[in-house]
Amino acid sequence: MIGLTAFGGYIPRLRLSRKSIAEANGWIQPGLRGLAKGERSICNWDEDAVTLAVEAARDCLSCESGGPLAAIYLGSTTLPFADRQNAGIVAAALDLDEDLSTIDITSSQRAGTAALVAALDAGGTTGNILVVASETRRTRAAAQQEMIFGDGAAAFTVGTDDVVAELLARHSTSVDFVDHYRGQNRDFDYNWEERWIRDEGYLKIMPRAISAALEKAGIDGGAVDVLIAPATLKRVPEKIAQMTGIAPEKLADPLDGAVGMTGCAHPLVLLSRALEDAAPGQVLVVASFGQGCDVLVFRATERIADRKPANGVTGYLARRREETNYNKFMSFNELVDREKGMRAELDNQTALTQLYRRRDMLFGLVGGECDACGTHQFPRSRVCVNPNCNKTNTQKPFRFADVPAKIMTWSADHLTYCPDPPLHYGMIQFDGGGRFLANFTDADVGGVAVGQDVRMMFRIKDFDNQRGFRRYFWKAAPVQAGEGAIDG
């Protein structure tokens, strides 16, 4: 049996009120007021498609059975590096064995489902495959897509043992129907006319592919319990359901009021969310549109009841902070050229030799554990820091990324340059020993305190805009009420 063995997701904490977008741009685009309900997820300044992918993968691996991973397939159209394997960064951040395959899949809104299809076709013969879809799309200011889009990621492991959702059938079509495109060296998509996209695209391509997948699975539309068929146009999913014999009430919540459309990740974000509530025996159909259509038909197994992620999409939906400052959103997405001050005029060139030599520390947050006395320390060194031990060459690798910690000391610095001042940082103490001075992320002004619980999150440390490089490291994020622990 081939199928999904674990699932997870990640939605950034910040949610931009659509009303704030409409108020800022209503003078030139009054039609935006009709879309000004709810909110959309947005990345913090130190988040991108890679960091979102890492968090979704950690959430997924928190409920994985622990089998070896043979590969990582990363689907996205907004990868930060055009010529550096982004899936390799994800693998390093997860501190996985380096003897695995990593693949970036991009250039289509079907990139997420294409990655999942490829993993399922591989059959799990050499071990489980981690599939991640992640998206952080940018738009022009005042564009309708600015209201519709959102940022997010989902992750699954694919294998043959301990399957929580069995693959019944899949069907793919390839049609060069161009509803939008983004040319090389272009920052934003070019979008075509909506009625054409609805009538000639969604309503002719998706129903045909869904019907073909159901026929392969040997079931009809009445047997479907959940249909995931996201579309950027209103009432299109309901029409697709009707055309395929599936009751419209079987459509999954599109999360458009709380998240928005997360691009190629959205079908898988909705699938991950649906699996949280799935009962054994339920049939779930997920369809993805983009120059054709991918359709996958799953049946939940008995194992679905006891295989839930630490947070899941639901948990990250609850971990939210409303953002009403549209100018901050513009700044984070470099939609406005703002003055950063002299303190930002630094040469942030990265020494790639040191980045490689210390990759386990910088990407995996791997420190040391003394074989002699068990003391944990970061970074790892030749000498144990325990004054009652001080033995040399006794350090073995110890990963701190998944260990809970508390704030020992903290400061909010308004002088050091930070894209979202003030810069919060401080000394953190890990449970079981080990401490280091860390930058904080997702910290609220006035909401940081000594003794507060934090969890480590993989984020952008800083940018080298002169050379087009970005450095990643781990930051401490204050734990929100009800947030689950990560044990990836």
ROSE-430192 format. One record per residue (C-alpha): residue number from 1; x negated, y, z negated; residue in three letters; chain. Coordinates in nm, 3 decimals, always signed. Each point is the difference from the previous one (the first is absolute). Last residue first. Example, Ala and Ser with C-alpha at 12.3 -4.5 7.8 and 13.67 -1.06 7.14 Angstrom:
residues 2
REC_k_px_py_pz_r_c
REC_2_-1.367_-0.106_-0.714_SER_A
REC_1_+0.137_-0.344_-0.066_ALA_A
//
This chain:
residues 488
REC_k_px_py_pz_r_c
REC_488_-1.081_+1.651_-1.476_GLY_A
REC_487_+0.120_+0.039_-0.356_ASP_A
REC_486_+0.177_+0.332_+0.021_ILE_A
REC_485_+0.209_+0.110_-0.295_ALA_A
REC_484_+0.358_+0.107_+0.056_GLY_A
REC_483_+0.128_+0.356_-0.016_GLU_A
REC_482_+0.293_+0.049_-0.236_GLY_A
REC_481_-0.118_+0.340_-0.126_ALA_A
REC_480_-0.278_+0.136_+0.218_GLN_A
REC_479_-0.362_-0.102_-0.043_VAL_A
REC_478_-0.243_+0.290_+0.030_PRO_A
REC_477_-0.219_-0.056_+0.308_ALA_A
REC_476_-0.375_-0.055_-0.036_ALA_A
REC_475_-0.199_+0.029_+0.321_LYS_A
REC_474_-0.191_-0.254_+0.209_TRP_A
REC_473_-0.224_+0.093_+0.291_PHE_A
REC_472_+0.026_+0.085_+0.368_TYR_A
REC_471_-0.214_+0.229_+0.213_ARG_A
REC_470_+0.124_+0.163_+0.317_ARG_A
REC_469_-0.190_+0.063_+0.322_PHE_A
REC_468_+0.068_+0.234_+0.292_GLY_A
REC_467_-0.354_+0.136_+0.014_ARG_A
REC_466_+0.054_+0.363_-0.102_GLN_A
REC_465_+0.324_-0.092_-0.176_ASN_A
REC_464_-0.185_-0.209_-0.256_ASP_A
REC_463_+0.298_-0.070_-0.223_PHE_A
REC_462_+0.027_-0.089_-0.368_ASP_A
REC_461_+0.088_-0.275_-0.244_LYS_A
REC_460_+0.279_-0.157_+0.204_ILE_A
REC_459_+0.195_-0.243_-0.217_ARG_A
REC_458_+0.005_-0.353_-0.141_PHE_A
REC_457_+0.208_+0.001_-0.320_MET_A
REC_456_-0.104_-0.094_-0.354_MET_A
REC_455_+0.264_-0.016_-0.268_ARG_A
REC_454_+0.043_+0.245_-0.285_VAL_A
REC_453_+0.152_-0.019_-0.349_ASP_A
REC_452_-0.007_+0.322_-0.204_GLN_A
REC_451_-0.219_+0.000_-0.311_GLY_A
REC_450_-0.107_+0.361_+0.050_VAL_A
REC_449_+0.267_+0.188_+0.192_ALA_A
REC_448_+0.088_+0.105_+0.355_VAL_A
REC_447_+0.343_+0.142_+0.088_GLY_A
REC_446_-0.075_+0.370_-0.023_GLY_A
REC_445_-0.073_+0.019_+0.370_VAL_A
REC_444_+0.119_-0.330_+0.143_ASP_A
REC_443_-0.253_-0.267_+0.097_ALA_A
REC_442_+0.050_-0.195_+0.324_ASP_A
REC_441_-0.378_-0.043_+0.008_THR_A
REC_440_-0.269_+0.017_-0.267_PHE_A
REC_439_-0.376_+0.020_+0.056_ASN_A
REC_438_-0.199_-0.246_-0.207_ALA_A
REC_437_-0.279_+0.007_-0.258_LEU_A
REC_436_-0.073_-0.359_-0.099_PHE_A
REC_435_+0.092_-0.265_-0.253_ARG_A
REC_434_-0.040_-0.370_-0.067_GLY_A
REC_433_+0.161_-0.217_-0.262_GLY_A
REC_432_+0.288_-0.248_-0.034_GLY_A
REC_431_+0.261_+0.254_+0.106_ASP_A
REC_430_-0.177_+0.264_+0.204_PHE_A
REC_429_-0.093_+0.338_-0.150_GLN_A
REC_428_+0.035_+0.313_+0.212_ILE_A
REC_427_-0.208_+0.316_-0.016_MET_A
REC_426_+0.147_+0.300_+0.175_GLY_A
REC_425_+0.123_+0.163_+0.318_TYR_A
REC_424_+0.277_+0.230_+0.121_HIS_A
REC_423_-0.083_+0.246_+0.278_LEU_A
REC_422_+0.240_+0.292_-0.027_PRO_A
REC_421_+0.072_+0.040_+0.279_PRO_A
REC_420_+0.139_-0.191_+0.300_ASP_A
REC_419_-0.264_+0.014_+0.275_PRO_A
REC_418_-0.267_+0.012_-0.275_CYS_A
REC_417_-0.293_+0.240_-0.026_TYR_A
REC_416_-0.152_+0.021_-0.348_THR_A
REC_415_+0.117_+0.311_-0.186_LEU_A
REC_414_+0.347_-0.102_-0.123_HIS_A
REC_413_-0.124_-0.306_-0.192_ASP_A
REC_412_+0.252_-0.197_-0.207_ALA_A
REC_411_-0.192_-0.206_-0.255_SER_A
REC_410_+0.034_-0.341_-0.160_TRP_A
REC_409_-0.130_-0.220_-0.280_THR_A
REC_408_+0.067_-0.361_-0.101_MET_A
REC_407_+0.269_-0.079_+0.257_ILE_A
REC_406_+0.112_-0.361_-0.007_LYS_A
REC_405_-0.068_-0.298_+0.225_ALA_A
REC_404_+0.171_-0.302_+0.159_PRO_A
REC_403_-0.228_-0.240_+0.194_VAL_A
REC_402_+0.082_-0.057_+0.367_ASP_A
REC_401_-0.277_+0.214_+0.148_ALA_A
REC_400_-0.260_-0.104_-0.261_PHE_A
REC_399_-0.156_-0.291_+0.189_ARG_A
REC_398_-0.284_-0.178_-0.183_PHE_A
REC_397_-0.319_-0.114_+0.172_PRO_A
REC_396_-0.255_-0.188_-0.216_LYS_A
REC_395_-0.254_+0.180_-0.217_GLN_A
REC_394_-0.260_-0.198_-0.196_THR_A
REC_393_-0.311_+0.145_+0.166_ASN_A
REC_392_-0.117_+0.166_-0.320_THR_A
REC_391_+0.118_-0.037_-0.358_LYS_A
REC_390_+0.086_+0.313_-0.194_ASN_A
REC_389_+0.207_-0.206_-0.249_CYS_A
REC_388_+0.088_+0.185_-0.319_ASN_A
REC_387_-0.023_+0.334_+0.178_PRO_A
REC_386_+0.259_-0.123_+0.256_ASN_A
REC_385_-0.095_+0.179_+0.322_VAL_A
REC_384_-0.134_-0.319_+0.161_CYS_A
REC_383_-0.308_+0.071_+0.214_VAL_A
REC_382_-0.031_-0.074_+0.371_ARG_A
REC_381_+0.294_+0.221_+0.091_SER_A
REC_380_+0.367_-0.026_+0.101_ARG_A
REC_379_+0.180_+0.333_+0.018_PRO_A
REC_378_+0.213_-0.030_-0.200_PHE_A
REC_377_-0.026_-0.225_-0.304_GLN_A
REC_376_+0.168_-0.301_-0.154_HIS_A
REC_375_-0.159_-0.175_-0.299_THR_A
REC_374_+0.032_-0.380_-0.002_GLY_A
REC_373_-0.295_-0.060_-0.234_CYS_A
REC_372_-0.249_-0.211_+0.201_ALA_A
REC_371_+0.156_-0.011_+0.344_ASP_A
REC_370_+0.041_+0.377_-0.005_CYS_A
REC_369_+0.286_+0.118_+0.219_GLU_A
REC_368_-0.069_+0.250_+0.276_GLY_A
REC_367_+0.169_+0.253_+0.223_GLY_A
REC_366_+0.210_-0.050_+0.313_VAL_A
REC_365_+0.219_+0.291_+0.103_LEU_A
REC_364_+0.069_-0.185_+0.328_GLY_A
REC_363_-0.078_+0.284_+0.241_PHE_A
REC_362_-0.274_+0.193_-0.179_LEU_A
REC_361_-0.139_-0.277_-0.222_MET_A
REC_360_+0.019_-0.282_+0.257_ASP_A
REC_359_-0.127_+0.236_+0.271_ARG_A
REC_358_-0.311_+0.101_-0.187_ARG_A
REC_357_-0.253_-0.095_+0.269_ARG_A
REC_356_+0.235_+0.102_+0.281_TYR_A
REC_355_+0.090_+0.345_-0.132_LEU_A
REC_354_-0.365_+0.048_-0.094_GLN_A
REC_353_-0.106_-0.053_+0.363_THR_A
REC_352_+0.289_+0.208_+0.127_LEU_A
REC_351_-0.119_+0.306_-0.191_ALA_A
REC_350_+0.317_+0.204_+0.027_THR_A
REC_349_-0.017_+0.361_+0.116_GLN_A
REC_348_+0.211_+0.225_-0.217_ASN_A
REC_347_-0.173_+0.329_+0.081_ASP_A
REC_346_+0.181_+0.243_-0.225_LEU_A
REC_345_+0.194_+0.315_+0.077_GLU_A
REC_344_+0.302_-0.082_-0.219_ALA_A
REC_343_-0.131_+0.218_-0.284_ARG_A
REC_342_-0.007_+0.292_+0.243_MET_A
REC_341_+0.376_+0.014_+0.029_GLY_A
REC_340_+0.256_-0.229_+0.160_LYS_A
REC_339_+0.169_+0.253_+0.228_GLU_A
REC_338_+0.291_-0.161_+0.183_ARG_A
REC_337_+0.037_-0.135_+0.352_ASP_A
REC_336_+0.358_-0.129_+0.000_VAL_A
REC_335_+0.130_-0.336_+0.117_LEU_A
REC_334_-0.292_-0.170_-0.173_GLU_A
REC_333_+0.227_-0.273_-0.140_ASN_A
REC_332_-0.074_+0.083_-0.365_PHE_A
REC_331_+0.032_+0.372_+0.078_SER_A
REC_330_+0.343_-0.034_+0.161_MET_A
REC_329_+0.122_-0.212_-0.292_PHE_A
REC_328_-0.128_+0.264_-0.241_LYS_A
REC_327_+0.180_+0.270_+0.199_ASN_A
REC_326_+0.323_-0.199_-0.027_TYR_A
REC_325_-0.008_+0.025_-0.378_ASN_A
REC_324_+0.310_-0.190_-0.110_THR_A
REC_323_-0.171_-0.319_-0.116_GLU_A
REC_322_+0.201_-0.251_-0.200_GLU_A
REC_321_-0.201_-0.253_-0.195_ARG_A
REC_320_+0.062_-0.371_+0.046_ARG_A
REC_319_-0.072_-0.339_-0.153_ARG_A
REC_318_+0.356_-0.130_+0.040_ALA_A
REC_317_-0.053_-0.062_+0.371_LEU_A
REC_316_-0.328_-0.166_-0.094_TYR_A
REC_315_+0.180_-0.252_-0.214_GLY_A
REC_314_+0.260_-0.073_+0.266_THR_A
REC_313_-0.266_-0.049_+0.269_VAL_A
REC_312_-0.164_-0.262_-0.216_GLY_A
REC_311_-0.141_+0.064_-0.344_ASN_A
REC_310_-0.176_-0.313_-0.125_ALA_A
REC_309_+0.117_-0.210_+0.294_PRO_A
REC_308_+0.271_-0.269_-0.039_LYS_A
REC_307_-0.047_-0.374_+0.050_ARG_A
REC_306_+0.233_-0.173_-0.246_ASP_A
REC_305_+0.332_+0.011_+0.188_ALA_A
REC_304_-0.153_-0.018_+0.348_ILE_A
REC_303_-0.132_-0.349_-0.069_ARG_A
REC_302_+0.333_-0.161_+0.089_GLU_A
REC_301_-0.048_+0.109_+0.362_THR_A
REC_300_+0.113_+0.311_+0.188_ALA_A
REC_299_+0.076_-0.059_+0.369_ARG_A
REC_298_-0.180_+0.215_+0.256_PHE_A
REC_297_+0.076_+0.116_+0.355_VAL_A
REC_296_-0.256_+0.222_+0.173_LEU_A
REC_295_+0.072_+0.242_+0.284_VAL_A
REC_294_-0.261_+0.204_+0.187_ASP_A
REC_293_+0.125_+0.255_+0.256_CYS_A
REC_292_-0.119_+0.176_+0.311_GLY_A
REC_291_-0.202_+0.316_+0.045_GLN_A
REC_290_+0.079_+0.070_-0.366_GLY_A
REC_289_+0.284_-0.148_-0.203_PHE_A
REC_288_-0.037_-0.234_-0.300_SER_A
REC_287_+0.257_-0.260_-0.106_ALA_A
REC_286_+0.026_-0.182_-0.333_VAL_A
REC_285_+0.254_-0.276_-0.056_VAL_A
REC_284_+0.056_-0.141_-0.347_LEU_A
REC_283_+0.184_-0.326_-0.070_VAL_A
REC_282_+0.088_-0.077_-0.362_GLN_A
REC_281_-0.067_-0.354_-0.120_GLY_A
REC_280_-0.153_+0.097_-0.332_PRO_A
REC_279_+0.114_+0.347_-0.109_ALA_A
REC_278_-0.156_+0.321_+0.128_ALA_A
REC_277_-0.015_+0.304_-0.230_ASP_A
REC_276_-0.376_+0.071_+0.012_GLU_A
REC_275_-0.007_-0.147_+0.351_LEU_A
REC_274_+0.205_+0.296_+0.124_ALA_A
REC_273_-0.262_+0.252_-0.117_ARG_A
REC_272_-0.280_-0.192_+0.173_SER_A
REC_271_+0.209_-0.016_+0.317_LEU_A
REC_270_+0.076_+0.374_-0.020_LEU_A
REC_269_-0.371_+0.080_-0.032_VAL_A
REC_268_-0.065_-0.247_+0.282_LEU_A
REC_267_+0.241_+0.172_+0.239_PRO_A
REC_266_-0.144_+0.339_-0.110_HIS_A
REC_265_-0.373_-0.066_+0.040_ALA_A
REC_264_-0.007_+0.092_+0.369_CYS_A
REC_263_+0.135_+0.342_-0.089_GLY_A
REC_262_+0.088_+0.070_-0.363_THR_A
REC_261_+0.346_+0.139_+0.076_MET_A
REC_260_+0.121_+0.203_-0.297_GLY_A
REC_259_-0.062_-0.070_-0.367_VAL_A
REC_258_+0.297_+0.082_-0.225_ALA_A
REC_257_+0.288_+0.086_+0.235_GLY_A
REC_256_-0.124_-0.212_+0.290_ASP_A
REC_255_-0.038_-0.310_-0.216_LEU_A
REC_254_+0.138_-0.211_+0.291_PRO_A
REC_253_+0.218_-0.205_-0.240_ASP_A
REC_252_+0.017_-0.339_+0.170_ALA_A
REC_251_+0.278_-0.065_+0.251_LEU_A
REC_250_+0.233_-0.285_-0.101_LYS_A
REC_249_+0.288_+0.247_-0.033_GLU_A
REC_248_-0.013_+0.040_+0.379_PRO_A
REC_247_+0.113_-0.365_+0.044_ALA_A
REC_246_-0.228_-0.178_+0.245_ILE_A
REC_245_+0.143_-0.105_+0.336_GLY_A
REC_244_-0.297_+0.128_+0.201_THR_A
REC_243_+0.174_+0.302_+0.155_MET_A
REC_242_+0.154_+0.099_-0.334_GLN_A
REC_241_-0.336_-0.007_-0.177_ALA_A
REC_240_-0.157_+0.212_+0.276_ILE_A
REC_239_+0.283_+0.252_-0.032_LYS_A
REC_238_-0.050_+0.026_-0.376_GLU_A
REC_237_-0.375_+0.043_+0.049_PRO_A
REC_236_+0.064_+0.284_+0.252_VAL_A
REC_235_+0.229_+0.196_-0.229_ARG_A
REC_234_-0.256_+0.279_-0.046_LYS_A
REC_233_-0.316_+0.010_+0.211_LEU_A
REC_232_-0.351_-0.077_-0.130_THR_A
REC_231_+0.075_-0.370_-0.004_ALA_A
REC_230_-0.054_-0.277_-0.254_PRO_A
REC_229_+0.123_-0.352_+0.078_ALA_A
REC_228_-0.012_-0.203_-0.322_ILE_A
REC_227_+0.295_-0.239_-0.012_LEU_A
REC_226_+0.073_-0.185_-0.323_VAL_A
REC_225_+0.233_-0.298_-0.055_ASP_A
REC_224_+0.004_-0.135_+0.356_VAL_A
REC_223_+0.224_-0.305_+0.050_ALA_A
REC_222_+0.270_+0.198_+0.182_GLY_A
REC_221_-0.249_+0.108_+0.263_GLY_A
REC_220_-0.043_-0.354_+0.127_ASP_A
REC_219_-0.252_-0.266_-0.093_ILE_A
REC_218_-0.227_-0.240_+0.187_GLY_A
REC_217_-0.320_+0.185_-0.082_ALA_A
REC_216_-0.085_+0.031_+0.370_LYS_A
REC_215_+0.350_+0.136_+0.064_GLU_A
REC_214_-0.044_+0.251_-0.283_LEU_A
REC_213_-0.328_+0.118_+0.154_ALA_A
REC_212_+0.159_+0.044_+0.344_ALA_A
REC_211_+0.292_+0.196_-0.150_SER_A
REC_210_-0.244_+0.229_-0.182_ILE_A
REC_209_-0.200_+0.063_+0.319_ALA_A
REC_208_+0.309_+0.084_+0.207_ARG_A
REC_207_+0.142_+0.222_-0.274_PRO_A
REC_206_-0.332_+0.192_-0.027_MET_A
REC_205_-0.066_+0.083_+0.367_ILE_A
REC_204_+0.326_+0.139_+0.138_LYS_A
REC_203_+0.136_+0.194_-0.299_LEU_A
REC_202_-0.337_+0.126_-0.127_TYR_A
REC_201_-0.146_+0.114_+0.329_GLY_A
REC_200_+0.236_+0.088_+0.282_GLU_A
REC_199_+0.290_+0.135_-0.208_ASP_A
REC_198_-0.178_+0.128_-0.311_ARG_A
REC_197_-0.324_+0.121_+0.160_ILE_A
REC_196_+0.192_+0.170_+0.282_TRP_A
REC_195_+0.228_+0.169_-0.251_ARG_A
REC_194_-0.300_+0.120_-0.203_GLU_A
REC_193_-0.203_+0.175_+0.272_GLU_A
REC_192_-0.377_-0.065_-0.010_TRP_A
REC_191_-0.255_+0.064_-0.276_ASN_A
REC_190_-0.365_+0.104_+0.030_TYR_A
REC_189_-0.190_-0.115_-0.307_ASP_A
REC_188_-0.252_+0.216_-0.182_PHE_A
REC_187_-0.375_+0.039_-0.045_ASP_A
REC_186_-0.112_-0.062_+0.357_ARG_A
REC_185_-0.352_-0.122_+0.076_ASN_A
REC_184_+0.140_-0.298_+0.195_GLN_A
REC_183_+0.369_+0.032_+0.073_GLY_A
REC_182_+0.278_-0.047_-0.250_ARG_A
REC_181_+0.318_-0.154_+0.137_TYR_A
REC_180_+0.375_+0.009_-0.034_HIS_A
REC_179_+0.302_-0.194_+0.127_ASP_A
REC_178_-0.213_-0.168_+0.266_VAL_A
REC_177_+0.155_-0.328_+0.113_PHE_A
REC_176_-0.287_-0.223_+0.107_ASP_A
REC_175_+0.192_-0.316_-0.083_VAL_A
REC_174_-0.160_-0.291_-0.184_SER_A
REC_173_+0.238_-0.244_-0.166_THR_A
REC_172_-0.059_-0.210_-0.309_SER_A
REC_171_+0.191_-0.286_-0.159_HIS_A
REC_170_-0.039_-0.171_-0.335_ARG_A
REC_169_+0.148_-0.305_-0.165_ALA_A
REC_168_+0.073_-0.165_-0.334_LEU_A
REC_167_-0.292_+0.147_-0.196_LEU_A
REC_166_+0.031_-0.112_-0.363_GLU_A
REC_165_+0.018_+0.263_-0.273_ALA_A
REC_164_-0.151_-0.075_-0.344_VAL_A
REC_163_-0.261_-0.248_+0.128_VAL_A
REC_162_-0.200_-0.181_-0.268_ASP_A
REC_161_-0.230_-0.154_+0.264_ASP_A
REC_160_-0.004_+0.069_+0.377_THR_A
REC_159_-0.142_+0.351_+0.015_GLY_A
REC_158_+0.064_+0.368_+0.057_VAL_A
REC_157_-0.071_+0.265_-0.262_THR_A
REC_156_+0.203_+0.315_+0.020_PHE_A
REC_155_-0.058_+0.375_-0.031_ALA_A
REC_154_+0.203_+0.318_+0.034_ALA_A
REC_153_-0.096_+0.365_+0.041_ALA_A
REC_152_+0.145_+0.350_-0.030_GLY_A
REC_151_+0.022_+0.355_+0.129_ASP_A
REC_150_+0.320_+0.169_+0.118_GLY_A
REC_149_+0.145_+0.132_+0.326_PHE_A
REC_148_+0.346_+0.146_+0.058_ILE_A
REC_147_-0.038_+0.362_-0.111_MET_A
REC_146_-0.337_+0.057_+0.166_GLU_A
REC_145_+0.139_-0.189_+0.300_GLN_A
REC_144_+0.235_+0.292_+0.063_GLN_A
REC_143_-0.303_+0.219_+0.061_ALA_A
REC_142_-0.031_+0.313_-0.215_ALA_A
REC_141_-0.376_-0.047_-0.047_ALA_A
REC_140_-0.149_-0.238_+0.253_ARG_A
REC_139_-0.006_-0.360_-0.109_THR_A
REC_138_-0.235_-0.229_-0.191_ARG_A
REC_137_+0.050_-0.373_-0.055_ARG_A
REC_136_-0.131_-0.182_-0.307_THR_A
REC_135_+0.056_-0.372_+0.069_GLU_A
REC_134_-0.096_-0.334_-0.148_SER_A
REC_133_+0.069_-0.361_+0.101_ALA_A
REC_132_-0.189_-0.274_-0.183_VAL_A
REC_131_-0.027_-0.370_+0.080_VAL_A
REC_130_-0.214_-0.223_-0.224_LEU_A
REC_129_-0.065_-0.338_+0.158_ILE_A
REC_128_+0.002_-0.321_-0.204_ASN_A
REC_127_-0.250_-0.272_+0.069_GLY_A
REC_126_-0.163_-0.174_+0.297_THR_A
REC_125_+0.310_-0.153_+0.161_THR_A
REC_124_+0.237_+0.278_-0.104_GLY_A
REC_123_+0.194_-0.031_+0.326_GLY_A
REC_122_-0.183_+0.256_+0.209_ALA_A
REC_121_+0.340_+0.077_+0.155_ASP_A
REC_120_+0.121_+0.127_-0.338_LEU_A
REC_119_-0.299_+0.232_-0.028_ALA_A
REC_118_+0.046_+0.132_+0.354_ALA_A
REC_117_+0.371_+0.060_-0.062_VAL_A
REC_116_-0.079_+0.190_-0.320_LEU_A
REC_115_-0.253_+0.222_+0.177_ALA_A
REC_114_+0.247_+0.060_+0.283_ALA_A
REC_113_+0.264_+0.083_-0.263_THR_A
REC_112_-0.218_+0.282_-0.131_GLY_A
REC_111_-0.129_+0.118_+0.338_ALA_A
REC_110_+0.352_+0.013_+0.148_ARG_A
REC_109_-0.001_+0.381_-0.011_GLN_A
REC_108_-0.288_-0.040_+0.244_SER_A
REC_107_-0.367_+0.098_+0.044_SER_A
REC_106_-0.142_-0.210_-0.291_THR_A
REC_105_-0.119_-0.336_-0.129_ILE_A
REC_104_-0.324_+0.004_-0.202_ASP_A
REC_103_-0.153_-0.343_-0.069_ILE_A
REC_102_-0.204_-0.146_-0.284_THR_A
REC_101_-0.126_-0.360_-0.008_SER_A
REC_100_-0.141_-0.153_-0.316_LEU_A
REC_99_-0.337_-0.096_-0.148_ASP_A
REC_98_-0.046_+0.329_-0.190_GLU_A
REC_97_+0.183_-0.137_-0.302_ASP_A
REC_96_+0.254_+0.252_-0.118_LEU_A
REC_95_-0.069_+0.296_-0.226_ASP_A
REC_94_+0.344_+0.151_+0.072_LEU_A
REC_93_-0.170_+0.329_+0.088_ALA_A
REC_92_-0.237_-0.190_+0.231_ALA_A
REC_91_+0.287_-0.170_+0.183_ALA_A
REC_90_+0.181_+0.331_+0.044_VAL_A
REC_89_-0.317_+0.160_+0.139_ILE_A
REC_88_-0.033_-0.291_+0.244_GLY_A
REC_87_+0.358_+0.052_+0.112_ALA_A
REC_86_-0.105_+0.352_+0.105_ASN_A
REC_85_-0.260_-0.127_+0.243_GLN_A
REC_84_-0.206_+0.297_+0.100_ARG_A
REC_83_+0.049_+0.164_+0.339_ASP_A
REC_82_+0.329_+0.192_-0.007_ALA_A
REC_81_-0.015_+0.048_-0.376_PHE_A
REC_80_+0.290_+0.149_-0.200_PRO_A
REC_79_+0.260_-0.251_+0.124_LEU_A
REC_78_+0.326_+0.169_+0.097_THR_A
REC_77_+0.161_-0.249_+0.240_THR_A
REC_76_-0.010_-0.280_-0.258_SER_A
REC_75_-0.017_-0.380_-0.031_GLY_A
REC_74_-0.269_-0.165_-0.212_LEU_A
REC_73_-0.063_-0.374_+0.038_TYR_A
REC_72_-0.215_-0.143_-0.279_ILE_A
REC_71_-0.148_-0.348_+0.033_ALA_A
REC_70_-0.077_-0.335_-0.162_ALA_A
REC_69_+0.130_+0.075_-0.347_LEU_A
REC_68_-0.057_-0.271_-0.260_PRO_A
REC_67_+0.300_-0.113_-0.205_GLY_A
REC_66_+0.103_+0.196_-0.309_GLY_A
REC_65_+0.372_-0.069_-0.008_SER_A
REC_64_+0.075_+0.359_+0.100_GLU_A
REC_63_+0.209_+0.210_-0.241_CYS_A
REC_62_-0.256_+0.274_-0.078_SER_A
REC_61_-0.140_-0.051_+0.351_LEU_A
REC_60_+0.295_+0.191_+0.145_CYS_A
REC_59_-0.038_+0.300_-0.231_ASP_A
REC_58_-0.374_+0.009_+0.068_ARG_A
REC_57_+0.070_-0.013_+0.374_ALA_A
REC_56_+0.247_+0.290_-0.023_ALA_A
REC_55_-0.259_+0.202_-0.194_GLU_A
REC_54_-0.278_-0.074_+0.251_VAL_A
REC_53_+0.223_+0.082_+0.297_ALA_A
REC_52_+0.093_+0.338_-0.149_LEU_A
REC_51_-0.371_+0.074_-0.046_THR_A
REC_50_-0.069_-0.091_+0.364_VAL_A
REC_49_+0.294_+0.191_+0.151_ALA_A
REC_48_-0.099_+0.315_-0.188_ASP_A
REC_47_+0.002_+0.135_-0.354_GLU_A
REC_46_-0.221_+0.263_-0.163_ASP_A
REC_45_+0.217_+0.302_+0.083_TRP_A
REC_44_+0.306_-0.176_-0.143_ASN_A
REC_43_+0.203_-0.182_+0.259_CYS_A
REC_42_+0.361_+0.086_+0.069_ILE_A
REC_41_+0.327_-0.186_-0.061_SER_A
REC_40_+0.315_+0.164_+0.131_ARG_A
REC_39_+0.287_+0.165_-0.184_GLU_A
REC_38_+0.376_+0.021_-0.006_GLY_A
REC_37_+0.217_+0.214_+0.224_LYS_A
REC_36_-0.139_+0.273_+0.227_ALA_A
REC_35_+0.076_-0.167_+0.333_LEU_A
REC_34_+0.281_+0.239_+0.102_GLY_A
REC_33_-0.212_+0.290_-0.117_ARG_A
REC_32_-0.258_-0.092_+0.261_LEU_A
REC_31_+0.229_+0.141_+0.271_GLY_A
REC_30_-0.097_+0.352_-0.104_PRO_A
REC_29_-0.346_-0.048_+0.155_GLN_A
REC_28_-0.172_+0.339_+0.015_ILE_A
REC_27_+0.135_+0.170_-0.312_TRP_A
REC_26_+0.078_-0.339_-0.154_GLY_A
REC_25_-0.369_-0.085_-0.026_ASN_A
REC_24_-0.084_+0.056_-0.367_ALA_A
REC_23_+0.353_-0.063_-0.127_GLU_A
REC_22_+0.031_-0.316_+0.210_ALA_A
REC_21_-0.326_-0.144_-0.131_ILE_A
REC_20_+0.093_+0.086_-0.360_SER_A
REC_19_+0.339_-0.169_+0.045_LYS_A
REC_18_-0.178_-0.313_+0.115_ARG_A
REC_17_-0.143_-0.030_-0.351_SER_A
REC_16_-0.348_-0.147_+0.020_LEU_A
REC_15_-0.053_-0.317_-0.200_ARG_A
REC_14_-0.343_-0.060_-0.158_LEU_A
REC_13_-0.064_-0.342_-0.156_ARG_A
REC_12_-0.112_-0.174_+0.317_PRO_A
REC_11_+0.202_-0.313_+0.092_ILE_A
REC_10_-0.172_-0.338_-0.026_TYR_A
REC_9_+0.110_-0.351_+0.084_GLY_A
REC_8_-0.018_-0.365_-0.091_GLY_A
REC_7_+0.049_-0.351_+0.134_PHE_A
REC_6_-0.115_-0.356_-0.067_ALA_A
REC_5_-0.002_-0.342_+0.172_THR_A
REC_4_+0.165_+0.105_+0.325_LEU_A
REC_3_+0.058_-0.271_+0.256_GLY_A
REC_2_-0.123_-0.322_+0.153_ILE_A
REC_1_+0.142_-0.338_-0.102_MET_A
//
